[in-house]
């Protein structure tokens, strides 16, 4: 039993990575310790880079259908609470300070221009995992559930032990969560800051829930949220981390926490799913040691506010997948994998700082509450809401690539082409492309990079665009086209 790549963990990050590899014909085995998909409520939204990634792989229609189901449940929740009309469009929150669309500067160019990806975001993590599992099956990914990785050795290949069997692979990727077995056994450094909160998130049946305030709420003892789906609750208490995160969560525990933070005598009558969390914030110093790589929570952990962990993991998978496939197939040199750490590590570090800052303004002490009042005033302005919404949405993310054009290193705009298609429609196969807008040399080797000759409805005044498989612009006119093609698509061969 030998594979090109073995992935430990069948969460969204592991499944997305497996799909990316299979698009290039790489043989993949995914090992998952849980016998069934985890239906515990977790992140509740995807950001713009994630939505763009799914759009570029043809998955957006499936996610749009899921979003409509979630919107129907949200409308039912609001109706049951006696709301005559829905509140303004939710634009996210910072430390439980909500932002709404009526305060956004809609003219800001970074908030639009992403094509159909602009319209999809309200996706729960468990729903996304189901869509990715379905796609992985379509692509022929082998997933073994109820089989945990227990150990491995590395040399010219990786020998993996799992479920009483042994498999070999050229590469092993740990997508196995914050307490990653792969990370620990490989010896990755994982520095950071310790936890100071105990959080709960659950889907429950409640008696007396009508007395809870919907949305995010700050109280003298902590923070709680109610909604946007029926029965969804979240509590944050600043009394240190839980004594045992693995202890089963009872309805009595959830009820006690919700009462303590909200001050409302609610009764939890049933629990559909529940999880504990902390604000433990750590990041691996590198995402690769030899033939072992990390992605998602295995590479970085932090508090879950804003669903940043889900989106960070999807971004890791989309950045790593095509690079690892190129190395496996000897199209790219092995050192291209070093760019995985250099490109993704700074974004992960930013997320850790972003989540730490949210904890700072959520604390119940007087100094933090004074800071919180100032933050609330800032967020209640158009400039403030727009700034924070852009940060949460991820539209600021970019990589440091050679070239002067402002698009280089950033996600490509979803240009409308004169044949009626959009640029994102041509990336479903995961191969990247060279868009020829009339100025690309005819000597380009199409065996290395697909070339698409097309007109653009809003001509950007460029000879063309080179898009990496992850949709990042690597060239936008001027010198350096051959160098960019060689770097990301392989050197020319006799």
N, C-alpha and C positions, 0 to 999 in steps of 0.2 A: 504494500500500500504506500505508494509514493506520489507526492503532489508537488506542484510548483510552489504553492503557498498554503500554509495552514493558518487559520484565524481562530483565536480563542475568544469566544463571545459572539452571540447572535442577537445583540441589541441593534439599534439603528446604525451605529457606527460600523460594526462588524458586517452587517448585511449590506450596507451601502458600499463598503470596500469590496466585498465579494462580488457584487454586481459590476463594479467598475473593472475588476480584474477579468471577469468572464466576458465582458465586451471585447476584450483583446484575445480571447481564447486561452487564457491562463487556467490551469487546473487548480481548483480551490476546494479545501475541506474546511468547514466551519464546525468547531466543537462548542457545545453549549451545555453547561452543567444543569440547567433547569430542563425538566422533561417537557414542559409546556411553555408557550410564550408568557412573559410576565405582563399581566393586565393591571398591575398597580398604577394608580394615577401618578403621573410625573409631570413633565413639561407640557404646556398647553398651547404652544405656538411655534411656528418656524419663522426665521427672519428672512430678509431679502436674499442674501447669498444662498441660503438653503433652497428657497423657492426657485431661484434661477437654476440651481443645479438640477432640481427635479424637472424643471421645464426643459432643460437642454437634454435630458434623457427620456423625454416623452412621457413622464409620469404625472404631469400637472393635471390632466383631466381626471384621473383617479382621485387625486387629492382635492380637487375642486368639488367632487361629489361628496367626499367626507366632510369638507367644510360646510356644505349646505346642510348636512345632517346635524352638525354641531350648532349651526345658526338656528335651526328649527328648535333644538332643545333649549337654546338660550332664550328664544322668543317665548317659549312655553314657561320658562323660569320667570321671566319678567311679567308675563301675564298673571301667573299665580300669585305674584307679589303685589298685584293691583296696579302695575304701571300702565298708564294709558298710552304712552309712546316710549320707544327705546331711548336710552341716553345717547349723547353724542358718541361718535365712533371712538372706541378705546384705542389709544396710541401707545400703551405700555405704562410702566410705572418705574420709579426709581426709589428704592427703599420704602415701598408701600405708599408713595406719593403718586397718585394716578395722573395720567395725562390724557387729554381728549382731543379729537380731531378738529374741533371748532377753534382751537388755539394754534393749529399748525399753519405755517406759511406754505400754502400749497404751491406757490410760485417757485419754491426752492427746487432747482433742477435735479438735485441728488435724490429727491423724494419720488421721482417718477422716471420714466424712460426705460423701465425694465420689462416692458411688454406684459404678457399675461401673468408674469411672476408678481406683478404689483397687486394682483387681485386675490392672491391665496396666502393665508397666514394662520387662520384659526384651525390648527391641526393638532390634536392631542398626540402625545408620544406613542401611546399604545396603538393608535390608528395608523400612524406612520410606519411603525414596526410591522404591522400586518400587511401594508401595501408593499413594503420592501421584501418581506418574506415571500409574497406572491411573485414578485418580480424575480427574485433569486431563483425560485423554482423554475420559472419560465426560461431562465438562462442556463439552467443545468448545474446550479451550485449544489454541492453535496453538504447537507446540514445534518449533524448527528446531535440530537437533543437527549438530555439526560446523561451526557458523557462529559465529564470534567477533565480538563488537562491537569495532570498531577505532577508532571516533571518533564524535563527535556535536557538534551546535551547538544552542544554545537561544535562543529568542526568544518569540514568541507560541505556539510549539509546539516540540517537540524533533525535530530531524532526526538520525537514527541511521544510521551506515554499518556494514555488516556483510556479509561474504561477497561483496563486490563489488557490493552493492545498497544502495539507500537507502530507508529507511522513515521515516514521521513518526508522532508520537504526542503526546498532550497532556502525558504524564508519562513519565519514565524512572526505573526503580528498579534500583539496583545491588545484586544478590544474588550477586555474582561473586567472593566469597571474600576472604581476607586481603590479597591483592595486587591488589585490585580496580582494573580499568581505569577504571570509572566514577568511583570515588572520586578517583583521581589526576587524571583529565582535568577533572573538575568543580572541583578545587581545594579539597576539604575538608581542614581541618586534622586531623592524626592523631597527636597527641602520646602519649607513653607511655614505657615502660622497655625497654631492649634485652635480648636473650636471653643466657642463661648456660648452657643445657643443650643436649645433643643427645639426642633421644629417638627410639626406633624402636618401631613397632607392626606386627605381621605375623601372617599365617596361614601356617604352615610345616609341613613334614614333618621330624621330628626322630629322630635316633638317640641314645640315652642320655638321653632326656627323663624317664625314670622317676626319675632322680636329682635332678630339679628339685623344689623345694617348690611346691605349688600355692598360688594366691592371690598376695597382695602380699608382697614380701620386701625387707627393708632389709639391705644388706651394707656392708662398709667402703668399697666403691668406687662405690656408687650404689643404685639400686632396680631390681627386676625383678618382673614378674608372669607367671604361667603359668596358663592357663585363663581363664574358666570353660568355654570351648569347646575341643575338641580342636585342638591345634596353634597356639593363640593365645599369642603372646609379646609382652611389652612391656619395654623397657629404658630406663633414664634414666642418662646419664653427665654428670657436672658438669665437663666439659672444654671448655666454650664451645660456640657454635653450629656446625653443620656448615659445611664450606668451600663446598659447593655443594648446596643443597637439591634442585636439579633433576637432579642426576646420578642415573642409574638405580641402584636399590638391588640389590645382589647378595647371594647367599646367604652369600658369604664375609664381607661386611660385617656381616650379621645375626649370623652365628656368632661373629665376633670380639667384637661388642658383648655378646652373651649370655654368652660365656665370661668376659669381663672383669668383668662385674657379678655373675654368679652364682658364679664360681669352679668351675663344673662343665664338664668336657670333653665337651660335647654336640657333635653334628655336625648341621648343617642340610643335609638332603639334597634339599629342594625348597622353593620359595616359591610360594604361591598368590596372596598379595597382601601389599604392604608399603608403609609410609609413614614418612617422617621428620617430626619436629616439634620445636619449640623452645618457650620460655616468653616469647617476644616478646609484650608486653602493651601494646596501644594502643587508643585509642577516639576516634572522630570527635567533635569538640566540638559539632556539630549533626548531625542526621540528614537535614536538608533544606536545599538551596540552590536557591531558585526552583523550577523544575520537575523537579529531580533529587533523588531520595531514596535513602537507603541502608538495607539491612536485613541481618541476619545477620553473618557474618564480615567483610563489606565495611565494616560500621560499628564492629566491635570484634573484636580478636584477643587470644588469651591461650593459656596451656597447656591441653591438652585434658582434664586430670584431672577425672573425674566426669561427662564428657559435657555440661558446662555450655554449650558453644558451640552444640550442636545445639538444645538446649531454649531458649536465649536467642533463636536465630533464629526458631524456631516462634512464640515469644511476640511477636517483632517483627511477623511476618507477620499474626498474628491481630489485633494492635492496629491495624496500618496498613490492612489490606485494606478493611474496611467504611467507614473514614473517607475513603480515596481514592475509593472507589466513590461515596460521597455527594457528593464535590466534582465528580467527573466528570459526575454526573447532575444537578448543580445543586440537590441537596436540602440540602446543607450548605455553609456558607461556607468559603472557602479557608483561613481561619485555623484551622480545626479540625485541619489538618495540623500546626500547631505543638504540639498536645497529644501528637502521636506522639513527638516528642523529649522533651518535658517528662515524659511518663509512662515511657518506655522507657529513657532515658539513665541515670537513677539505678540501675536494676536492672543495666544493663550495667556501670556503674562498680563496683557491689558485686561482681559476678562477677570482674572484674579483680583486685580486692583479695583475694577469696577464693582465687583461683588463685596469686597472689603469695605469700600466707601458706603455701600448701601447699609451694611451692618452698623457702621458708625452713626448714621443718621436715624437708625431705628432703635437705638438703645434708649431705655427709659430714664436715664439720669438727666439732671437738669442742664448740663452743658450740651449734651446731644440734642435735647429737645429745643434748646435755643437755636442751635445750628439748623435743626429741622424746620423751624418757623421761617428762617431766612431762605432755605431751599424751597419751601412751599411757595413763598412769594416769587422766587425766580421762575419756578416751573409754571406758575400761573400767568406767564407772559408769552406772547407769540414767539419771541426769540428763545426763551427758555425751553418751551415745549418743543420747538423745532430742533434745537440743539440736542436735547436728550433723546428725542425720537429718532434722530439720525444715528446717534450712537447705538441705541438699542437695536435698530434695524440692521446694522452691520454695513450700511452703504459706504462707510468710510474706509473699509478694509482694502488694502493694496499690498503689493509686493515690490521690492526694490529691484527693478530690472533695467538694463541699459536702454537709453533712448530719451529723447526730449519731449515727445508728445505727451500731453497730460493723460491720455488713455492708457499708456503703456504701464503695465503692472496692475491695472485695475480690471474689473469684470467688464467684458465688452458690452457696449450698448446694444439693445435688441433692435438693430436697424431694420427698417421695412424695405424690402427689395422690390424691384419693379415687376418681378414675375408673380407678385402676390404673396410670397412667403416672407418669413422673418428670419433673421440671422440664427436665432436659437433653434429653428426647425431643422437646421442642417448639422446639428451636433449630437443627434440621438445615438449615433454609433460610437461616440466617445473617442474619435480619432483626431479632433481638432481640424483646422482648415486654414488655407490661405485664401482670403477673399480678394479677388482681383477686381478693382474698381476702375480698371483701364490703364494702370501704370505699373503692373507687375512684370518683371522680365520674363520673356518666353522661355528662358533657359532653366527655369525652376523644375526640379525633378519631382514629378507628381507621384513617383513611387514612395517618396519619403513623406510628403504632405499632400493631402487632397487639395486641389485648386478649384475654387468656385468663381466663375466669371459671371458677374451680375451687376445690374445697375442698382442704384440706391435712390429711394424716393426723395429723401433729404440728403443730397450729396454732401458728405463731410469734407470735401476738398482734399482727399487723400488718394494716393495711388492704390492703396490696398491695406488690408489688415491681416496680420498673422495671429490666429487664435490658438492657444494651447488647448489640449483636450479638456481642461477644466474651465475653459471660457475666458481665461485671462489673456489680455492683449500683450503679445511679445514683440510686435513690430507694427509701426504705423507710419511708414514712409521714411525716406532718407536712407542713409547707409545702415549696414548691419543686418540686412535681410538674411544673407547666407549664414552668418554667424548665429542668428536666432534660430534658423531652421536646424542647423547642426546641433545646437545646444539642446533643443526640446524635441526634435524628431529624428536625430541621428545624423552622423557624418556621412558625406557622400562616399559611395563605394564604387570601385572600378567595375 
